[in-house]
Structures are given as C-alpha cells and as structure tokens.
Amino acid sequence: HAVLLLDQAGWHLSDKVAVPPNITLAPLPPKCPELNAMENVWQFMRDNWLSNRVFRSYDNIVDHCCDAWNKLTEQPWRIMSIGLRDWAYRS
C-alpha cells in the first residue's frame, strides 16, 4: 500500500481521477508549501538554473527546464538534502 501526498490543486482532487485501491491520497493543508518538498525542488531549480534568463520561445523554456531537471536527477544527494525537514527530526 502507498500513501500519496498531494497539494490541493483542483486537478489533484478531481472525482474523475481513478485511484487504485492500494493507494491512499493524503492532501496537504492549503497554502502550506513548506510541507510539500517538491516546492523546494522547483525553487532550487529556479534559483540555480532557470532564473535571470530571457527565453526565446516556449520550446526554449521546455528545453531549459528539461536540462535543469536532468542536472538535478544526476545529483541524488542534492535531492535528498532539498527534501529534508529539520523540524521532522526534532525530539
């Protein structure tokens, strides 16, 4: 069984999504990006590879985003450090 954390974007909570019986959806509270580790991943990519640029076209944006994503996936230690939450380990 798996629990899938998701933000409360409308398309994540649609009744039209068929959720298999071995998956439980756990929506995060609204307006709490600090609980969604993926928000930190996007921020890291913007800060390091995608900001302060002028893109020539939509395809150019997609190419840069794909390049940034590929750079990040080649650094699993970085992904782990971005996703860590100090408050989750306090006793």
Secondary structure as UniProt FT lines:
FT   STRAND          2..6
FT   HELIX           10..12
FT   TURN            15..16
FT   TURN            21..22
FT   STRAND          23..27
FT   TURN            30..31
FT   HELIX           33..35
FT   HELIX           37..45
FT   HELIX           46..50
FT   HELIX           58..73
FT   HELIX           76..83
FT   HELIX           86..89
//
